[in-house]
Each structure stands twice: as structure tokens, then as C-alpha cells.
Amino acid sequence: MYDRVGGEQFFFDLVGRFYLGVGGDPVLRPLYPEDLNESKAHLALFLSQYWGGPTTYNEERGHPRLRMRHAPFVIGPLERDAWLRHMADAVRGAGLDAGDEEELLSYFEMAADSLMNSR
């Protein structure tokens, strides 16, 4: 996927579109720090690595441990749905072919579901 979508820049652009939604979302915005730049970089590097790019995320932050990193936040259906809505909008705005778009959306749905810790 990393090579098919054009490398790291794709993931930084995807994350930029995603955070445009998060920045104005009354459900999600309170879960993030005031300055979103570090969060953006972490997500873009994680996604780049996950989809076949360089291991910069692991080198800078160690193993992703996504559930552990998200454990301090209450993530229920409302938060999951809001997060997934913004990420789906970001993916759909990328101009990918249908197969790559579906692959990304499937992953993000699985990831969003796996991080829920509240019902």
C-alpha cells in the first residue's frame, strides 16, 4: 500500500485531512492536546510504517501498543463513530482507486473497533 499510494506524503496528507475534522469535533477535540502537531506526526508515521513504509515510528516511539496508548481515554461508540467518520472522509478525499480505498477503510474500521474501551 505504501508504494501504491505514493509513500509517506500520502499518509501525512491523509492525517492532515483527518485532523481538519477532529479539530472542530465537539466529541473528539477534548480528547486531544491543544497543539495537534505532535499527534498528527505520530499518526502519520504510524500509518506509514503499518502500510509498508520506513520504521520511523518504532525508532522514535517504540512498539505502537495502540490499546495501551489509548487506555486513558474513554472510547465508546460515540467516540468511535466520530473518529471513523473523520477518517473515512479523509480516505475518501484521497482520490484512491476503489480497492485501495476499501482496504484502508476496512483497516480503520477494525482499528476503531479494537480501541473501544467503553460501551
C-alpha atoms as a printed R data frame, in Angstrom:
    type eleno elety resid chain resno       x      y      z
1   ATOM     1    CA   MET     A     1   0.000  0.000  0.000
2   ATOM     2    CA   TYR     A     2   2.783  2.431  0.959
3   ATOM     3    CA   ASP     A     3   4.269  2.338 -2.534
4   ATOM     4    CA   ARG     A     4   0.920  2.225 -4.340
5   ATOM     5    CA   VAL     A     5  -0.294  5.452 -2.728
6   ATOM     6    CA   GLY     A     6   2.939  7.367 -3.236
7   ATOM     7    CA   GLY     A     7   4.761  6.892  0.035
8   ATOM     8    CA   GLU     A     8   4.948  8.883  3.228
9   ATOM     9    CA   GLN     A     9   3.470 12.105  1.845
10  ATOM    10    CA   PHE     A    10   0.168 10.339  1.227
11  ATOM    11    CA   PHE     A    11  -0.122  9.461  4.913
12  ATOM    12    CA   PHE     A    12   0.798 12.966  6.076
13  ATOM    13    CA   ASP     A    13  -1.847 14.363  3.712
14  ATOM    14    CA   LEU     A    14  -4.412 11.793  4.892
15  ATOM    15    CA   VAL     A    15  -3.750 12.677  8.516
16  ATOM    16    CA   GLY     A    16  -3.973 16.393  7.695
17  ATOM    17    CA   ARG     A    17  -7.452 15.894  6.220
18  ATOM    18    CA   PHE     A    18  -8.462 13.737  9.194
19  ATOM    19    CA   TYR     A    19  -7.389 16.356 11.731
20  ATOM    20    CA   LEU     A    20  -9.347 19.060  9.944
21  ATOM    21    CA   GLY     A    21 -12.428 17.129 11.046
22  ATOM    22    CA   VAL     A    22 -11.114 16.326 14.516
23  ATOM    23    CA   GLY     A    23 -10.197 19.956 15.165
24  ATOM    24    CA   GLY     A    24 -13.827 21.043 15.058
25  ATOM    25    CA   ASP     A    25 -15.462 17.939 16.500
26  ATOM    26    CA   PRO     A    26 -17.078 18.506 19.915
27  ATOM    27    CA   VAL     A    27 -16.804 14.802 20.808
28  ATOM    28    CA   LEU     A    28 -13.196 14.218 19.767
29  ATOM    29    CA   ARG     A    29 -11.428 17.547 20.207
30  ATOM    30    CA   PRO     A    30 -11.397 17.360 24.020
31  ATOM    31    CA   LEU     A    31  -9.503 14.052 23.813
32  ATOM    32    CA   TYR     A    32  -6.519 15.644 22.075
33  ATOM    33    CA   PRO     A    33  -3.841 18.065 23.321
34  ATOM    34    CA   GLU     A    34  -4.203 21.741 22.495
35  ATOM    35    CA   ASP     A    35  -1.383 21.539 19.941
36  ATOM    36    CA   LEU     A    36  -2.220 18.820 17.428
37  ATOM    37    CA   ASN     A    37   1.101 18.824 15.579
38  ATOM    38    CA   GLU     A    38   2.729 16.024 17.569
39  ATOM    39    CA   SER     A    39  -0.418 13.875 17.360
40  ATOM    40    CA   LYS     A    40  -0.522 14.394 13.602
41  ATOM    41    CA   ALA     A    41   3.095 13.375 13.172
42  ATOM    42    CA   HIS     A    42   2.688 10.280 15.341
43  ATOM    43    CA   LEU     A    43  -0.365  9.077 13.417
44  ATOM    44    CA   ALA     A    44   1.180  9.739 10.007
45  ATOM    45    CA   LEU     A    45   4.393  7.917 10.933
46  ATOM    46    CA   PHE     A    46   2.457  5.010 12.423
47  ATOM    47    CA   LEU     A    47   0.290  4.645  9.320
48  ATOM    48    CA   SER     A    48   3.292  4.937  7.010
49  ATOM    49    CA   GLN     A    49   5.032  2.162  8.898
50  ATOM    50    CA   TYR     A    50   1.932 -0.026  9.183
51  ATOM    51    CA   TRP     A    51   1.324  0.118  5.448
52  ATOM    52    CA   GLY     A    52   4.882 -0.799  4.473
53  ATOM    53    CA   GLY     A    53   6.963  2.333  4.886
54  ATOM    54    CA   PRO     A    54  10.029  3.047  6.997
55  ATOM    55    CA   THR     A    55  10.131  2.085 10.677
56  ATOM    56    CA   THR     A    56  10.497  5.673 11.857
57  ATOM    57    CA   TYR     A    57   7.540  5.346 14.246
58  ATOM    58    CA   ASN     A    58   9.112  2.386 16.074
59  ATOM    59    CA   GLU     A    59  12.501  4.062 16.126
60  ATOM    60    CA   GLU     A    60  11.069  7.231 17.706
61  ATOM    61    CA   ARG     A    61   8.297  5.829 19.914
62  ATOM    62    CA   GLY     A    62   8.831  2.104 20.307
63  ATOM    63    CA   HIS     A    63   6.182 -0.519 19.711
64  ATOM    64    CA   PRO     A    64   2.819  1.080 18.854
65  ATOM    65    CA   ARG     A    65   0.883 -0.553 21.763
66  ATOM    66    CA   LEU     A    66  -2.262  1.140 20.483
67  ATOM    67    CA   ARG     A    67  -4.617 -0.144 23.166
68  ATOM    68    CA   MET     A    68  -2.243  0.904 25.950
69  ATOM    69    CA   ARG     A    69  -1.687  4.364 24.462
70  ATOM    70    CA   HIS     A    70  -5.439  4.926 24.153
71  ATOM    71    CA   ALA     A    71  -6.427  3.381 27.518
72  ATOM    72    CA   PRO     A    72  -6.511  6.718 29.403
73  ATOM    73    CA   PHE     A    73  -9.341  7.930 27.138
74  ATOM    74    CA   VAL     A    74 -12.946  6.820 27.265
75  ATOM    75    CA   ILE     A    75 -13.644  5.459 23.803
76  ATOM    76    CA   GLY     A    76 -17.208  4.331 23.390
77  ATOM    77    CA   PRO     A    77 -19.493  4.089 20.381
78  ATOM    78    CA   LEU     A    78 -19.859  7.878 20.129
79  ATOM    79    CA   GLU     A    79 -16.103  8.487 20.023
80  ATOM    80    CA   ARG     A    80 -15.505  5.507 17.749
81  ATOM    81    CA   ASP     A    81 -18.139  6.658 15.268
82  ATOM    82    CA   ALA     A    82 -16.858 10.242 15.238
83  ATOM    83    CA   TRP     A    83 -13.256  9.105 14.732
84  ATOM    84    CA   LEU     A    84 -14.228  6.702 11.973
85  ATOM    85    CA   ARG     A    85 -16.394  9.310 10.222
86  ATOM    86    CA   HIS     A    86 -13.496 11.778 10.002
87  ATOM    87    CA   MET     A    87 -11.041  9.101  8.917
88  ATOM    88    CA   ALA     A    88 -13.443  7.767  6.274
89  ATOM    89    CA   ASP     A    89 -13.907 11.307  4.946
90  ATOM    90    CA   ALA     A    90 -10.111 11.713  4.817
91  ATOM    91    CA   VAL     A    91  -9.687  8.417  2.961
92  ATOM    92    CA   ARG     A    92 -12.470  9.216  0.508
93  ATOM    93    CA   GLY     A    93 -10.870 12.587 -0.154
94  ATOM    94    CA   ALA     A    94  -7.602 10.951 -1.206
95  ATOM    95    CA   GLY     A    95  -8.685 10.050 -4.744
96  ATOM    96    CA   LEU     A    96  -7.638  6.409 -4.435
97  ATOM    97    CA   ASP     A    97  -8.856  3.566 -6.581
98  ATOM    98    CA   ALA     A    98 -11.751  1.603 -5.106
99  ATOM    99    CA   GLY     A    99  -9.626 -1.339 -3.974
100 ATOM   100    CA   ASP     A   100  -7.108  0.742 -2.023
101 ATOM   101    CA   GLU     A   101  -9.869  2.863 -0.539
102 ATOM   102    CA   GLU     A   102 -11.742 -0.226  0.661
103 ATOM   103    CA   GLU     A   103  -8.571 -1.742  2.120
104 ATOM   104    CA   LEU     A   104  -7.866  1.401  4.141
105 ATOM   105    CA   LEU     A   105 -11.468  1.784  5.273
106 ATOM   106    CA   SER     A   106 -11.612 -1.846  6.403
107 ATOM   107    CA   TYR     A   107  -8.449 -1.405  8.429
108 ATOM   108    CA   PHE     A   108  -9.668  1.798 10.058
109 ATOM   109    CA   GLU     A   109 -12.989  0.217 10.991
110 ATOM   110    CA   MET     A   110 -11.181 -2.705 12.624
111 ATOM   111    CA   ALA     A   111  -8.779 -0.362 14.416
112 ATOM   112    CA   ALA     A   112 -11.583  1.878 15.684
113 ATOM   113    CA   ASP     A   113 -13.492 -1.133 16.983
114 ATOM   114    CA   SER     A   114 -10.416 -2.558 18.713
115 ATOM   115    CA   LEU     A   115  -9.737  0.662 20.637
116 ATOM   116    CA   MET     A   116 -13.185  0.873 22.200
117 ATOM   117    CA   ASN     A   117 -12.967  0.507 25.971
118 ATOM   118    CA   SER     A   118 -16.415  1.676 26.988
119 ATOM   119    CA   ARG     A   119 -19.939  0.829 25.927
